[in-house]
């Protein structure tokens, strides 16, 4: 039997021998000693496991696994992402990080600390010479005796200022430039309606923007602000507080300071019949950009009570509809449609009225069906929303338009 296999069997047998021992009867000193020694033992066992994992390529080949991490995840019920991270650390310890490997072997560094140290060293610019990298490893391993993974991460980000201050500024500038370029490349935001009355927002932002966003949310989610001393209401879990803070942040935004959108400062339009607005239990429609995919059955609907609240507290435009569910003609005879008329067109049309086009109305332009130059009035009956593409076609002599029964425009190319 290989000595490692024998040692593993002995360790498991020793641990099993105290499986029924109750720690309740341990003294405070014994508990402190046991916890400290167990953490050090875990570091040693992790190093041994990584040492074997780094040399287990033949095992993966024997079982047709993609690599040793794939074999480990499949046969030990380990998460694949964790197995991949462990394999990367194992290879680094075997090839490039002898001091870190020795620290784990002696129980002076935990697996979490080792992962942080490896990432910090790998993040050093390629221009940094080998001697400087070795000094950085030595310093971080020494700091592992006093600091946890989080603190080590902060030290690692500034490690060149300690071991090579003469190149730290230039190297840090280059590193930050790379990080900012990478952040810009990977910035994403997706929205999807789930069909249960909620919309899932998933995003990836640059760190600076993420920190700013978190600061904004904290101003609303601060439990001391939300629940003053003596408030009997239970404190909400942090994820719920942040979600509610995001809602409050959106409602507090000032549309007049946002870009012009759909002919006006960004505004959400809520449409509601007068009778529904006065009722206790009713619904209202919301006209938005129409760009959130997901469940199509629920649509953009809110309660009348919510509409009343938004009209009072948020930058919301309530459009109260008459008996025929049509907004009042707010415009007058003039060359360009007014902002009020634009809102009315948006409420009525909602999307581009070209046949088959679904560009949101907020992206569209107001078009005179009978041209103003030839006496056409600037009112709602003579107006229609068209996207930029179809608006250009409407004024293109190579095309002619035909009004369909539903009010949409059908375009024909002149022969």
C-alpha positions in Angstrom: 0.0 0.0 0.0 1.3 3.4 -0.9 2.2 5.6 2.1 -0.3 8.3 1.1 -3.2 5.8 1.0 -2.1 4.4 4.3 -2.0 7.9 5.8 -5.4 8.8 4.5 -6.9 5.6 5.9 -5.3 6.4 9.3 -6.6 10.0 9.3 -10.1 8.8 8.6 -9.9 6.1 11.3 -8.7 8.7 13.8 -11.5 11.1 12.9 -14.1 8.2 13.1 -12.8 7.3 16.6 -14.2 10.6 17.9 -17.4 10.6 15.9 -19.5 10.2 19.0 -17.5 12.5 21.2 -19.6 15.5 22.5 -17.8 18.8 22.3 -20.2 20.3 24.9 -17.9 19.0 27.7 -14.7 20.5 26.2 -13.1 23.3 28.1 -12.7 26.7 26.4 -9.0 26.1 26.0 -9.6 22.7 24.4 -12.2 24.1 22.0 -9.8 26.9 20.9 -6.9 24.4 20.4 -9.1 21.9 18.5 -10.5 24.5 16.2 -7.1 26.0 15.4 -5.5 22.6 14.8 -8.4 21.4 12.6 -8.1 24.4 10.4 -4.3 23.7 10.0 -5.0 20.0 9.4 -7.5 20.9 6.7 -4.9 23.0 5.0 -2.5 20.1 5.1 -5.1 17.7 3.8 -6.0 20.2 1.0 -2.3 20.4 0.0 -2.0 16.6 -0.2 -5.2 16.4 -2.2 -4.0 19.1 -4.6 -0.6 17.4 -4.9 -2.3 14.2 -6.1 -4.8 16.1 -8.3 -2.0 17.9 -10.1 -0.5 14.5 -11.0 -3.8 12.8 -11.9 -3.7 13.4 -15.6 -3.2 9.7 -16.2 -6.3 8.9 -14.2 -8.4 11.2 -16.4 -6.9 9.6 -19.5 -7.7 6.2 -18.2 -11.4 7.1 -17.7 -11.7 9.3 -20.8 -12.4 12.3 -18.6 -11.5 15.7 -20.0 -9.0 16.3 -17.3 -8.4 15.6 -13.6 -10.9 18.1 -12.6 -13.6 16.4 -14.7 -12.8 13.1 -13.1 -12.9 14.6 -9.6 -16.2 16.3 -10.1 -17.8 13.2 -11.6 -16.5 10.7 -9.1 -16.5 12.7 -5.8 -19.7 14.7 -6.4 -17.7 17.9 -6.3 -18.9 21.0 -8.1 -17.1 21.3 -11.4 -16.2 24.9 -10.9 -14.6 24.1 -7.6 -12.7 21.2 -9.2 -11.4 23.4 -12.0 -10.2 26.0 -9.5 -8.5 23.3 -7.4 -6.8 21.9 -10.5 -5.5 25.3 -11.5 -4.1 25.8 -8.0 -2.6 22.4 -8.0 -0.8 23.0 -11.2 0.5 26.4 -9.9 1.7 24.9 -6.6 3.5 22.1 -8.5 5.2 24.3 -11.1 5.5 27.9 -9.8 4.6 28.4 -6.1 6.9 26.3 -3.9 6.7 28.6 -0.9 2.9 28.6 -1.0 2.8 24.8 -1.3 5.2 24.5 1.7 3.0 26.8 3.8 0.0 24.6 3.1 2.0 21.5 3.8 2.9 22.9 7.2 -0.7 24.0 8.0 0.2 27.7 7.7 -2.1 28.5 4.8 -5.7 27.4 4.2 -7.1 26.5 0.8 -9.0 29.8 0.6 -5.9 31.8 1.4 -3.9 29.8 -1.2 -6.5 30.5 -3.9 -6.3 34.3 -3.2 -2.5 34.3 -3.2 -2.4 32.5 -6.5 -4.8 34.9 -8.1 -2.9 37.9 -6.8 0.4 36.7 -8.2 -1.2 35.6 -11.5 -2.6 39.1 -11.8 0.8 40.7 -11.8 1.7 42.2 -15.2 3.7 40.0 -17.6 6.5 42.6 -17.5 7.3 41.9 -13.9 10.5 39.9 -13.6 10.8 36.5 -11.8 12.7 37.8 -8.8 9.9 40.3 -8.1 7.3 37.6 -8.4 9.2 35.4 -6.0 9.4 38.3 -3.4 5.7 38.9 -3.9 4.9 35.2 -3.1 7.2 35.2 -0.1 5.5 38.4 1.3 2.0 37.1 0.8 2.7 33.7 2.3 4.1 35.5 5.4 1.0 37.6 5.6 -1.2 34.5 5.5 -0.1 33.8 9.2 -2.0 37.0 10.2 -4.7 37.8 7.6 -7.6 36.0 6.1 -8.5 35.7 2.4 -10.3 39.0 2.2 -7.4 41.0 3.7 -4.9 39.0 1.7 -6.8 40.0 -1.5 -6.4 43.7 -0.6 -2.7 43.2 0.1 -2.3 41.3 -3.1 -3.8 44.1 -5.2 -1.0 46.5 -3.8 1.8 43.9 -3.5 4.1 45.7 -6.0 4.1 48.8 -3.8 5.7 46.7 -1.1 8.1 44.5 -3.0 8.9 46.8 -6.0 7.8 50.3 -5.4 9.9 51.7 -8.2 7.7 50.0 -10.9 4.5 49.8 -8.9 2.9 53.0 -10.4 3.5 52.1 -14.0 2.5 48.5 -13.5 -0.7 49.5 -11.6 -1.7 51.9 -14.4 -1.2 49.3 -17.0 -3.2 46.8 -14.9 -6.0 49.2 -14.4 -6.2 50.0 -18.1 -6.5 46.3 -18.9 -9.2 45.9 -16.2 -11.2 48.8 -17.5 -11.0 47.6 -21.1 -12.1 44.1 -19.9 -14.9 45.6 -17.8 -16.2 47.6 -20.8 -16.0 44.5 -23.0 -18.0 42.4 -20.5 -20.6 44.9 -19.3 -24.0 43.4 -19.7 -27.6 43.9 -18.5 -30.6 41.7 -19.3 -34.2 41.9 -18.2 -36.8 39.1 -18.5 -40.3 38.9 -17.3 -41.0 35.7 -15.3 -44.8 35.7 -15.7 -45.3 35.9 -11.9 -45.5 39.7 -11.7 -41.7 40.1 -11.4 -38.9 40.9 -13.8 -35.5 39.3 -13.4 -32.6 41.7 -13.8 -29.2 40.2 -14.4 -26.2 42.4 -15.0 -22.4 42.7 -15.1 -20.9 46.1 -14.5 -17.5 47.7 -14.1 -16.4 47.7 -10.5 -16.6 51.5 -10.2 -20.1 51.5 -11.5 -21.0 48.6 -9.3 -19.7 50.3 -6.2 -21.7 53.4 -7.1 -24.8 51.4 -7.6 -24.3 49.6 -4.3 -23.8 53.0 -2.5 -27.1 54.3 -4.0 -28.9 51.1 -2.8 -27.4 51.3 0.6 -28.8 54.7 1.1 -32.3 53.2 0.8 -31.6 49.8 2.3 -29.9 50.9 5.5 -31.8 49.0 8.2 -31.3 51.9 10.7 -33.1 54.2 8.2 -35.8 51.7 7.3 -36.5 50.5 10.8 -35.8 53.1 13.5 -35.3 52.1 17.0 -38.5 50.8 18.6 -40.1 49.8 15.2 -41.9 46.5 15.9 -41.7 45.4 12.3 -39.2 42.6 11.7 -36.1 43.5 9.6 -36.2 42.1 6.1 -33.4 39.9 4.7 -30.8 41.9 2.9 -31.6 40.7 -0.6 -35.2 41.9 -0.1 -34.1 45.2 1.3 -31.8 45.7 -1.7 -34.6 44.8 -4.1 -37.0 47.3 -2.5 -34.2 49.8 -2.5 -33.8 49.4 -6.2 -37.5 50.0 -6.7 -37.3 53.2 -4.6 -34.2 54.4 -6.6 -36.1 54.0 -9.9 -39.1 55.9 -8.6 -36.8 58.7 -7.3 -35.1 59.3 -10.6 -35.8 62.8 -12.1 -36.9 62.4 -15.7 -35.9 66.0 -16.5 -32.3 65.0 -16.0 -32.4 61.9 -18.3 -31.9 61.9 -22.1 -34.9 62.9 -24.3 -36.7 59.7 -25.1 -39.6 59.5 -27.5 -39.8 63.3 -27.9 -39.8 64.0 -24.1 -37.7 63.5 -21.0 -38.0 59.8 -20.2 -41.4 59.2 -18.8 -43.5 56.1 -18.0 -47.1 56.5 -19.1 -49.8 54.8 -17.2 -53.2 54.5 -19.0 -56.3 54.1 -16.9 -60.0 54.7 -17.5 -61.5 57.4 -15.3 -64.0 54.9 -13.7 -61.1 52.5 -12.9 -59.0 55.3 -11.4 -61.9 56.0 -9.0 -62.6 52.3 -8.2 -61.1 50.4 -5.3 -60.2 47.4 -7.3 -59.2 47.9 -10.9 -56.2 47.7 -13.3 -54.2 50.1 -15.4 -51.9 49.7 -18.4 -48.2 50.8 -18.5 -46.6 51.9 -21.8 -42.9 51.3 -21.7 -40.1 50.6 -24.3 -41.5 47.2 -24.9 -38.0 45.6 -24.8 -38.4 43.3 -21.8 -38.8 39.7 -23.1 -40.7 37.0 -21.2 -44.3 36.1 -20.4 -46.6 37.7 -22.9 -49.9 36.8 -21.1 -49.6 39.2 -18.2 -48.7 42.3 -20.3 -47.8 45.6 -18.7 -50.6 45.8 -16.1 -50.7 47.3 -12.6 -53.5 47.9 -10.1 -55.4 51.2 -10.0 -54.1 51.7 -6.4 -50.6 51.4 -7.7 -51.3 53.9 -10.5 -52.7 56.4 -7.9 -49.6 55.9 -5.8 -47.2 56.3 -8.7 -49.0 59.5 -9.8 -48.4 61.0 -6.4 -44.8 59.8 -5.6 -43.0 59.0 -8.8 -42.2 60.7 -12.1 -45.2 59.0 -13.8 -47.6 60.5 -16.3 -51.2 59.3 -15.6 -53.2 59.4 -18.9 -56.9 59.3 -17.9 -59.0 57.9 -20.7 -62.5 58.8 -21.7 -65.4 56.4 -22.5 -63.9 55.3 -25.8 -60.4 54.7 -24.2 -58.9 57.5 -26.3 -56.8 60.4 -24.9 -57.9 63.9 -25.3 -56.5 65.7 -28.4 -54.0 67.9 -26.7 -52.5 69.5 -29.8 -53.3 72.5 -32.0 -52.7 73.4 -35.6 -49.0 73.9 -35.8 -46.0 72.5 -37.8 -44.6 70.1 -35.2 -46.5 67.9 -32.8 -46.3 69.1 -29.2 -45.0 67.0 -26.4 -48.6 66.6 -25.1 -49.6 65.3 -28.6 -46.6 63.0 -28.7 -47.7 61.5 -25.4 -51.2 61.0 -26.7 -49.9 59.3 -29.9 -47.8 57.0 -27.8 -50.8 56.1 -25.7 -52.8 55.3 -28.8 -50.2 53.7 -31.1 -47.6 52.3 -28.6 -45.5 50.9 -31.5 -44.6 51.9 -35.1 -47.7 51.7 -37.2 -46.0 50.4 -40.3 -47.4 47.0 -41.1 -45.5 44.3 -39.2 -43.2 46.7 -37.4 -42.9 46.4 -33.6 -40.4 49.1 -32.8 -41.5 50.7 -29.5 -43.4 54.0 -29.7 -40.8 55.7 -27.5 -38.3 55.2 -30.4 -40.7 56.5 -33.0 -41.4 59.9 -34.7 -44.7 61.6 -35.3 -45.7 61.6 -38.9 -48.4 63.6 -40.7 -50.7 61.3 -42.7 -51.7 64.2 -44.9 -48.6 66.3 -45.2 -48.5 69.7 -43.4 -47.2 71.4 -46.5 -50.4 70.4 -48.3 -52.8 71.6 -45.6 -52.7 68.6 -43.3 -53.5 69.6 -39.7 -51.2 68.8 -36.8 -53.7 66.8 -34.8 -54.1 63.3 -33.6 -56.4 62.1 -36.4 -53.8 63.1 -38.9 -50.8 61.8 -36.9 -49.2 58.4 -36.6 -46.1 57.0 -35.0 -43.4 55.6 -37.3 -39.9 54.4 -36.6 -37.1 56.2 -38.3 -36.8 53.7 -41.0 -40.5 53.8 -42.0 -40.7 57.5 -41.5 -38.0 57.9 -44.1 -39.8 55.5 -46.4 -43.0 57.6 -45.9 -41.3 60.6 -47.3 -39.5 58.7 -50.0 -40.9 59.3 -53.5 -40.0 55.7 -54.4 -42.7 54.5 -52.0 -46.4 55.1 -51.5 -48.5 54.2 -48.5 -51.9 52.8 -48.0 -53.9 53.1 -44.7 -55.1 49.7 -43.6 -58.4 49.0 -41.8 -56.7 48.7 -38.4 -54.9 52.0 -38.9 -51.5 50.6 -39.9 -49.6 51.8 -43.0 -48.9 49.4 -45.8 -45.9 50.4 -47.9 -45.7 49.8 -51.7 -42.6 50.4 -53.8 -43.5 52.4 -56.9 -42.9 50.6 -60.2 
